[in-house]
Each structure stands twice: as C-alpha cells, then as structure tokens.
Amino acid sequence: MNPNKNNKKRQQNKNLIYGFSFLGSVFIIYLLLSIFDLENVYKSLQASLDIIIQILPILILVILMMLFVNLLLKPKTVSKLLGGESGLRGWLLAIFMGILSHGPIYVWYPLLKNLKDSGMKSGLVAVFLYNRAVKIPLLPVMIYYFGIGFALILTFYMIIASLLEGKIIEITEHKFKDKGIKDV
C-alpha cells in the first residue's frame, strides 16, 4: 500500500478521534452545567439551534457545491480554471465567485480547501475571501447613504486591493517555497 495513503488514513483517523473527543467534552460540560443552571443551559442550546437553522441553507449550498466540484470538476479542470496557468480568467473567476458567495465565511473553508487541494492557487483563494466583502444585496443601501460615486469607487478599490493581496500571497508563498518551507 502507498505510504502517502497510510499517512492520510492515519491523519483522518486522528481527526475523527479529535472531533469525537471534542464533541464528548462539550456534551459532558453541558451535562455538568445543567446540574447547576438548567435555564441558562437551555438558553445556550436554543441559541445554538437558532444559529444552526440560520446557517443550514448556506451549509447545504456549500455541501452541494463540494459535491459538484468532486463529481464534475477534476483536478485537471480546476488547475486549468484556477491553477498556475489560469491567467486572467482565474483572477476574474475568483473575484466573481467571492462577490457572489453569501453566508458565514467558515462554511466556505471546506470548499476552498477542496479547490486548493485540486490545484487552485493560494492567491486566488485570497482574492475570493477578500471579495466576499463586496455585498451585492447591500450595495443599494450604500448607494442610498453615500451616493453611487462612492459605492462604485469603493467597490472598485476593494476589487483592486483583493488582486494586490492575492499577488502578495503568491509572491510570499514562492519565497517560502524557494527557501525550502513546504506548507505555507
């Protein structure tokens, strides 16, 4: 068997053990706290349930997108669209994907990791994350309060700043790799 597969399997088992250990610890803490203050434990659990209900649609969307990426986009295709040779198309795709993405940022991390593992450049991950700050549903509110000129100029500068940040990430990553540091 391939040693890399063995290492990957061990890491997955380790992550699974850590996950269940954390879940068990939280469960035990809630049980202990419920002995002393059941009302606040109930409020806490209700707040957690409200958050889960709130992020569930986005979470389902991200899971479906990950399924789409895994089934339809092969690493070669991702590498072509968002990899080292993607050129201007990759940068534009990262900008638009970032602007169009909604919901809590942490639900997008697994999809981005999946894309990065398939060949997406780190600079494009940064561009995606930066452009999440451009919120299409909030643009009318910004225009109402600050005017269309301000909204357009700010949006333009945010997109330009995302490109600069992406390039800085890539340059920094290459410098570390040149020095023999693998995972940056």
RABELFEN-V968762 format. One record per residue. N is the residue number from 1. NEAR is the number of other ideal C-beta (glycine too) atoms within 12 Angstrom. Layout:
n: (N N)
near: (NEAR NEAR)
This chain:
n: (1 2 3 4 5 6 7 8 9 10 11 12 13 14 15 16 17 18 19 20 21 22 23 24 25 26 27 28 29 30 31 32 33 34 35 36 37 38 39 40 41 42 43 44 45 46 47 48 49 50 51 52 53 54 55 56 57 58 59 60 61 62 63 64 65 66 67 68 69 70 71 72 73 74 75 76 77 78 79 80 81 82 83 84 85 86 87 88 89 90 91 92 93 94 95 96 97 98 99 100 101 102 103 104 105 106 107 108 109 110 111 112 113 114 115 116 117 118 119 120 121 122 123 124 125 126 127 128 129 130 131 132 133 134 135 136 137 138 139 140 141 142 143 144 145 146 147 148 149 150 151 152 153 154 155 156 157 158 159 160 161 162 163 164 165 166 167 168 169 170 171 172 173 174 175 176 177 178 179 180 181 182 183 184)
near: (9 8 9 10 11 12 13 15 15 15 14 14 14 14 14 14 14 14 14 14 14 14 14 14 14 18 16 14 16 21 15 14 19 18 12 12 13 15 12 15 21 15 15 19 20 14 14 16 14 13 17 17 14 15 22 17 16 23 24 16 21 29 20 17 26 25 16 17 29 20 12 14 25 15 19 13 20 30 22 21 30 38 30 19 15 26 16 13 16 32 33 23 26 41 35 21 31 33 27 20 30 22 23 19 21 17 27 31 21 20 34 33 17 26 36 31 22 27 26 37 34 34 33 43 36 31 41 40 30 32 35 32 25 32 21 20 12 19 22 13 12 23 18 12 13 17 13 15 12 16 23 17 16 23 26 17 17 26 28 20 21 34 28 19 29 34 22 19 27 29 19 19 25 18 14 16 15 12 11 9 12 9 9 18)
